[in-house]
Amino acid sequence: MTTARAGHTEQAGRTEQAGRTEQAGRTRFEPPVGAESGPFWDATREGRLLVQWCTRCDRGIFYPRAFCPYCAGVGGAEVGGPLEWRQASGRATVHAAVVEHRPEAAGAAFADGAPFCIALVDLEEGVRMMTNVVGSPPEDVHSGMAVTVHWEPLSDGRQLALFRPAEGEA
């Protein structure tokens, strides 16, 4: 039996928590692993940032997909397709950033109520990814800021790629 409380059911609360990890009192959503993203997540266990690459049009792809969004090349190298995985440097530049001032409203329990930065970063390899910038006051993060990958452990051994200011940027 489920009971309603604060607009959520007990059962929904358990399901919601199943995809989160607890770290020093912080709770973060843990992204699911799909068929296309498996190699990406496996590499994070070793602290390696991989980018999917289309060898047909020579472009990086992020988020991982079953086909190239630019030339429609389908399939990975294991099935004779043009998509492969390449090691990324972990260096990036902030394209755009916003500060979430009400993390509780966004369901971001990992922030412990403190504002945090959500950013789009451009990797040196030419792909853009959404992430959080940590290790700096959120209001100090700005377009053009150099950042490097920073790993946050998840409960299953994977790591979440976050970014922090590069040496000399803080």
N, C-alpha and C positions, 0 to 999 in steps of 0.2 A: 504494500500500500504506500502511496506517496502522499505527502502532506504539503499544502501550499504555505509558503511563508515569504514575505517580501517580494511577491511577484514571481518567485521561482519555486519549483517543486523540489523536494528533497532529492528525488531521483535525478532531476536535471542538474542539481548542484554537484552530485557525485560524478556525473558524466562530464560536466564542465571541468572539474578538478582533475580528471584523468589525463587531460592533455597539458597539464601544468607541472612545473618543477618547483620545489621548495629549496631555497638557498639563503641561509642566514636570515630567515624571516621574510624573504622576498618570494613572490610567486610570478612565474613567467609562463606564458603560453608556449607549448612545445609544438613546433610545426610537424605535420604528418609527413611520412615518407611515402612517396609514390613511385611507380615504375620508372618514370623519367628522372626523378630526383635522387634515386638511390645512390648512384656513384658520388654525387655531390655530398650527401650526408655521410657516407662511409669515409670519405676523405677528411671530413671535419673531425673525426675521431682521432686522427693523427695530426691535427692542426694544419691541414693543407686546404687552401681555398682553390677550388676548381671552377673553371668556366667552360660551359658547353660551347663548342666551336663548329661552324659549318665550313667544311673544306671546299665545298662547291663555290660559295660566294665570299669566302674568307672573312667571315664576320663572327664576332662573339655573340652569345645569346645568354640572357639571364632574364628570367627564371628558366630552369630546365624544361624542355618540351620534347615532344615526339617528332617534331619537324621544324625546319628553319622558317621563322616568320618572314624572312626577307626573300628567299628564293623557293620556298616550299620543299627543300631537300628533306627527305624522310629517312629515318632510321639511323642507328648508330653504326660504328665501324664493325661491330660484331655481326651485323646483318647486311653488310655491304653498302650501307648508306654513308652520307657525307658528314654525319654528326660525330664529333669526338670530344673528349675531355682534355683540357689543357690546364696546367698549373698556372695560377695567377700570382702576381708578385705580392699582393696584399696592400699595395700602395694605391691611394685614391685621392680625389679632390672632391670636396663638398660642392654639389651642384645647387642644392637648395636645402633649407632647413627650417623647421618650425619648432616651437617650444610648446609642449602640452603642459598647461598650467593647472589643469584639473585632472590628474591621472585617475582619480577614483571614478570620475564620470566616464572615462574611456575604458574602465575595467582593468587598468594597469596596476595591479596590486604589487608588482615587482618594484615599483618606484617608491614605496613606503610613503606616499602622499607628496613626494617632492617633484617639482617640475622635471621633465626630461626632454631630450632632443630627438626628434624624428627627422631623418635626413635622406636625401637622394644623393648617393655618391657615385662618381664616375671612376671606375677602375682604370688603371693604366692600359689595360687590355681593350678598352673601348666599350665596356658594358656598364650600364647604370643599374644600381640596386638600391632598394630601400632598406634602411637599417636604423640603428640608434647610434648616436655619438656619445661616448662616455669619457670620463677622465678630464672633463672640462665643464665649467659652469654652462648650462644649456644656452644661456643668452649670449655667450661668447662664440658660439659656433656660427660660422658665416660662409657664404658662397666663396669659393676659391681657396678655402682652408685645406691644407694638406693633412691627410689622415692615414692611419695604417690599421690593418685588421687587428682585432683584439678578440680573443675567444672566451665565451662564457659557457661553462659546462652545463649540459642538460642531464636529466636523470638517467638516461639510457646510454651514456658514454659519448653521444654526439656532442658537438659544440656549436653554439650559435655565433655566427660572424657578426660582431659589432665593430665599431671603429673608434679610435681615439686619436687626438691630435698627434701629428708626426713630431719627431724631435725638433724642438725650437719653435713649435706652433702654439704651445700652451700659454 
